[in-house]
Amino acid sequence: MRLIVGLGNVGEEYEWTPHNAGFWAIDVLAERHAIRVTRPEAKALIGRGTIAGHEVILAKPQTMMNLGGVAVRMLIERYECDPAETIVALDEIDLPWGMLRIRDRGRNSTHNGLKSVIATLGTDEFIRVRMGVQPERIWGDRKDYLLCTIGRDERRMAQQMAVDAAEAVEVVLTEGLSKAMTRFNRKVSPGDAEEKQ
């Protein structure tokens, strides 16, 4: 069983905020593989299904972001998943919009959801798909930006990035982590982002 978690905040007011990028990726995976992520369990909404021949749990923690690790740990324990094989999708303010970074470990992050997962699991050895949401210019508090509803143009980029993140998860499952890193850990120029719109 593989656990695939998207980090985000609960509530309609957060649906199109940069901090909910992890939820966007889970929504795309759920749609592509006909998995309904609706069952409340272990402080999360989950859906159970199959992706590329692998039994998976798709999960969206229903805690607030900084407590997301609690749901991840409960699901890992309940379904006897391997933390090192767990995939966590999340936003990354230090990466430009549309850019993905896939890693299998690392503690250096300002992301409160990621910090919660690391602290609660007691390890940083799990797969993370980081989705770039960096603003074009620095304005005010980073937290305010992450919780601010994005505009129409950014929403189109967000939808494409969620598709890319879902594809990255599929490649991890079908071809392995190193192939996914080679394929998706690349620079995205503004021109690329425009073409994807």
N, C-alpha and C positions, 0 to 999 in steps of 0.2 A: 504494500500500500504506500503510495506517495502522497504526501501532504503538500498542497500548493495554497499559499496564503497571500491575500492582497491586503496591505495595510491602508487604513483610511479612518475617517470619522463618520459616525452614524448621524443621519438626519438629512432631510431634503436640502437644507441650507448649505450643506457641505458637498453636495453631489458633484458640482462642477468647480470645485476648488482644487488647486494644484496638489494639496496634501492627500487627495483621494485618488491619485494615479493608480495605486495598487488595486483599488476596487475596480477601476476601469478595465485593467488587465483581466481580472477574474470574470467580469461580465462578458468580455469577448470570448474567453475560453469556454464559459458556460454556454454561450450561444452556439459556438462552433461545434461543440460536442454534445449538445442537447442534454446538458446537466442543469437541473433546477437547484439553484443555491438559495433555498428557502427554509430549510429545517433548522430551527433553533437548537443548538447543542454546544455545550462547553463554552458558553459566552461568545458564541459566533453563529452566523448563518452558514450552513454547510450544504453541499451537494455531493453525492457520491456517484461516480461513473467511471468511464473508461476513456483514456486518451492514448492513442498509439499502442494499444494492447496492454497498457498499464492501468491497474486499478488506482483511482485517485480520489482524494477528498479535496474539493475546492472550498475555501473558507474565507469569510469576511468577518473578522472580529467585530463584535458589537460593543466592546468597551470603547472608551475614547483612545486616541492614538497612543498616548504615553503608557497605557496599560495593555497594549495589544499582545505582549509577550505572555500574559496569563492565559489567554485563549490558545495561543500556539502550544504552550506546554501541555495544557489539558488535552488538546487534540492528539498530540504526539503520544501521550501516555495512554489515552483511550484506544487509539488505533494501532499502537505499538509500531509507530513509524520511526525511522532512523533520522535523527536530527541532521546528520550530514547529507541526507538525501532530500531533506525538506527544501522547498523553494519558496522564497519570500519576495513578492513584488512590491516595490515602494517608490515614492517620489524621491528625487535628488535635486535639491536647489543649486548645487554646485556644478551641475551639468546642463548645457543648453537644451532648450526644447527640442524634442525629437531624438536626442542621443540616448543610447542605452549603454549600460555597463554591467556586465555579468561577472560575479566574483563568487568564490567558494569560502571566503573567510575575510576577516578584517574588523578591527575594533574602532578605527578612527572615523567617527561619524558624529555629526551634530543632530542626527535624526532621532527624535525621542522614541518613535516606534521601534526603530532598529535597536536602540539602546535597551529598550524594555525586553525585546526578544533575547538579546545576548545575556542580559542580567538574569532573566527568568530561566533560560535554558542552562546557564552556566557554561556556555561555549559560544564561540563566534564561528564555528565550523558548520555552516549551512549555506546553501546557495541563495544568493540574492540577485534579483533583476532590478537594477536601479534605473529609474525613468526620469530623464532630465526635464526640469520645470523652471530653469533659471530665467529670471526676468531680464529683458534687454538692458535695463538700467537698474541700479540699486535705488530703491526708494523706501524710506521709512524703515520700519521693523520687518525683518524677514518673516516673523511669525504672522504678522498682519497680511503680508503678501500671500503666504501659503494658505490662508483661510479666506481669501478674497475670491469671489466668483470670477471666472475667466470670461473673456469676451468671445465673440463669434469666431474670429480668426484663430485664436489660440485653441478654441474648442475643436476646430477641424484638425489642427496639428495633434491635439490630445487624442482624438479618435484614431488617427493613423499610428501614433506612438503605442496606443493600447493594442492595436493589431500586431505591431512589430514585437511588443513584449510577449503577447500570446504565442506568436510564432517562435520566439526565443525559448519559451518554456517547452514547446513541442519538440524543438531540436534537442534540448537537454534530455528529454525523455527518449527520443528516437536514436540520436547519434552521439549523445554524451556531452558533458560540460565543455570539454576543450573545443569541440567543433562549434558549439554555440558561441563560445567566447570569440573564436576566430571570425565567425560570420557577423556577429552583432556588435562587438566592441570596436566600433569605428567612429570616426569623426562624421558629424552631420553639418554640412554648411548651410547657411540661410537659403541658398539656391535649391538644395535638396529638399528642404522643408517646404519651399514654395511649390515645387513640382508635386509633392505629395498631397497638397491641398486640392 
